[in-house]
């Protein structure tokens, strides 16, 4: 029901001038062990309900010379969502997804640099078989080598979507239509690409 995958990273990478950035478009992959998506919504104003997403996979093609040409692809299975057991079970009923056999995807269509370490990523988010355009506000949070000497970049991004736009509007307005999404991603040069 929620996320975009978020991707986050392209806008941050669009501003990246790290020493390991390549002159030619450079592929990066998401570090699944250190990436997650948090989504939240209001339950009638009484509480804020939250869920987490793991098992995030994807790639980023970073064009240092023309950051606007960079590309982000992110996906995760519904089985990667974590929340209270009863709520997760309800999500897989016909009130919402109807099944856990789905993959949520995001693919960027535009990257815009807005500051030294900030940018926006616009792209197509597909949830529940329906695709809508979303825009992520993204920030490059860190760049350098990790303790193992591996070039690493970190990103944060956020956006808000309307779940009803994806055919998931059950119980609106008591349960809020708006779903806030926060993304934290870590990425490394793809295997076979040293990033130098």
C-alpha positions in Angstrom: 0.0 0.0 0.0 2.7 2.3 0.5 6.0 3.3 -0.6 8.1 4.3 -3.1 10.6 3.2 -3.2 11.4 4.8 -2.6 14.5 5.4 -4.0 15.9 8.1 -2.6 19.3 7.9 -3.8 19.3 9.3 -7.3 18.8 12.8 -6.2 21.6 12.6 -3.7 23.9 10.9 -6.2 23.0 13.5 -8.7 25.0 15.9 -6.6 27.7 13.5 -5.8 31.3 14.6 -6.5 32.9 11.9 -4.5 36.4 10.7 -5.5 35.0 7.4 -6.5 32.4 8.8 -8.8 32.9 7.8 -12.4 33.1 10.1 -15.5 30.9 7.6 -17.4 27.5 6.6 -16.0 28.2 4.4 -13.0 26.0 1.6 -11.7 25.3 1.3 -8.0 23.4 -1.4 -6.1 21.4 -1.0 -2.9 22.8 -2.5 0.3 19.8 -4.6 1.4 21.2 -5.0 4.9 21.3 -1.3 5.6 18.3 0.0 3.7 14.7 0.3 4.9 11.4 2.2 4.3 9.2 3.5 7.0 5.5 4.2 6.3 2.9 5.6 8.6 -0.7 6.9 8.7 -3.3 8.1 11.1 -5.8 5.7 12.6 -8.7 8.0 13.2 -6.5 10.6 14.9 -6.2 8.2 17.9 -2.8 6.8 16.9 -0.2 6.7 14.3 0.3 3.3 12.7 3.7 2.4 11.3 5.2 -0.3 9.2 8.7 -1.1 7.9 9.9 -2.5 4.6 13.0 -4.6 4.2 14.2 -6.8 1.3 14.7 -3.7 -0.9 16.6 -4.3 -4.1 17.4 -2.1 -6.9 20.0 -0.2 -8.9 21.0 3.3 -9.7 22.8 4.5 -12.8 24.5 7.7 -11.9 25.5 10.0 -14.7 28.1 12.4 -13.1 28.3 14.6 -16.2 24.6 14.9 -16.6 22.9 14.1 -13.3 19.5 14.7 -14.7 20.1 11.6 -16.8 20.6 9.4 -13.8 18.2 6.5 -13.3 16.8 4.8 -10.2 15.0 1.4 -10.0 13.7 0.0 -6.7 11.5 -2.9 -5.8 10.4 -5.0 -2.8 8.0 -7.8 -2.2 4.9 -7.4 0.0 6.5 -10.1 2.1 9.2 -7.6 3.0 6.7 -5.5 5.0 6.8 -5.8 8.8 4.0 -4.6 11.2 1.8 -6.0 13.9 0.7 -9.5 12.9 -3.1 -8.8 12.9 -2.7 -5.7 10.7 -0.4 -7.4 8.3 -2.9 -10.3 7.9 -5.6 -7.8 7.2 -3.6 -6.1 4.5 -3.5 -9.4 2.6 -7.3 -9.7 2.5 -9.6 -8.3 -0.2 -10.0 -5.1 1.8 -6.5 -4.2 0.6 -4.0 -6.3 -1.5 -5.9 -9.6 -1.6 -2.6 -11.5 -1.6 1.0 -11.3 -0.5 2.2 -12.2 -4.0 3.1 -8.8 -5.2 6.1 -6.7 -5.9 6.0 -2.9 -5.4 8.3 -1.0 -7.8 9.5 2.5 -8.4 11.4 3.7 -11.5 12.5 7.3 -11.9 11.6 9.5 -14.8 13.3 12.7 -13.8 16.1 13.8 -11.4 16.5 17.5 -10.4 19.3 18.9 -8.4 18.0 21.5 -5.9 21.1 22.1 -3.7 24.6 20.9 -2.8 23.3 17.7 -1.3 19.6 17.7 -2.1 17.3 17.0 -5.1 14.0 15.6 -6.2 13.3 12.3 -7.9 10.1 12.0 -9.9 9.1 8.6 -11.0 6.4 5.9 -11.5 5.3 4.0 -8.4 3.4 0.8 -9.0 1.4 -0.6 -6.1 -1.5 -3.1 -6.3 -1.2 -3.2 -10.1 -1.7 0.6 -10.4 0.9 3.1 -11.4 1.0 6.7 -10.3 3.7 9.4 -10.5 5.3 10.5 -7.2 8.1 12.9 -6.3 10.6 12.2 -3.6 12.5 14.9 -1.7 16.0 13.4 -1.3 19.2 14.2 0.5 22.7 12.8 0.2 23.5 12.1 3.9 27.0 10.6 3.6 29.6 9.6 1.1 33.0 7.9 1.5 34.5 4.5 2.3 33.0 2.2 4.9 35.3 0.4 7.4 35.9 -2.3 4.8 37.2 0.2 2.4 34.2 0.0 0.1 32.9 3.2 -1.6 29.5 3.9 0.0 26.8 6.5 -0.3 23.8 7.1 1.9 20.5 8.8 1.2 17.3 9.8 2.9 14.1 10.7 1.1 10.5 11.3 1.9 7.2 11.7 0.2 3.4 11.3 0.8 1.0 9.3 -1.3 -2.7 8.7 -1.3 -3.4 5.0 -0.9 -6.8 5.4 -2.6 -5.0 6.2 -5.8 -3.7 2.6 -5.8 -7.1 1.0 -5.1 -6.4 0.7 -1.4 -8.9 3.2 -0.1 -10.7 1.0 2.5 -11.9 2.8 5.6 -11.1 6.3 4.3 -11.5 8.9 5.9 -11.4 7.3 9.4 -8.1 5.7 8.5 -6.2 8.4 6.7 -5.8 8.3 2.9 -2.4 10.0 3.2 0.5 7.7 3.9 3.8 9.3 4.8 6.9 7.5 3.5 10.5 7.8 4.8 13.3 6.1 3.0 16.9 5.4 4.2 19.2 3.7 1.7 22.8 2.8 1.4 24.4 1.9 -1.9 27.7 0.7 -3.3 29.3 0.5 -6.8 27.9 -2.5 -8.6 30.0 -5.6 -8.7 32.6 -5.2 -11.4 32.5 -1.4 -11.1 35.1 -0.1 -8.7 33.6 3.4 -8.9 37.0 4.8 -9.7 
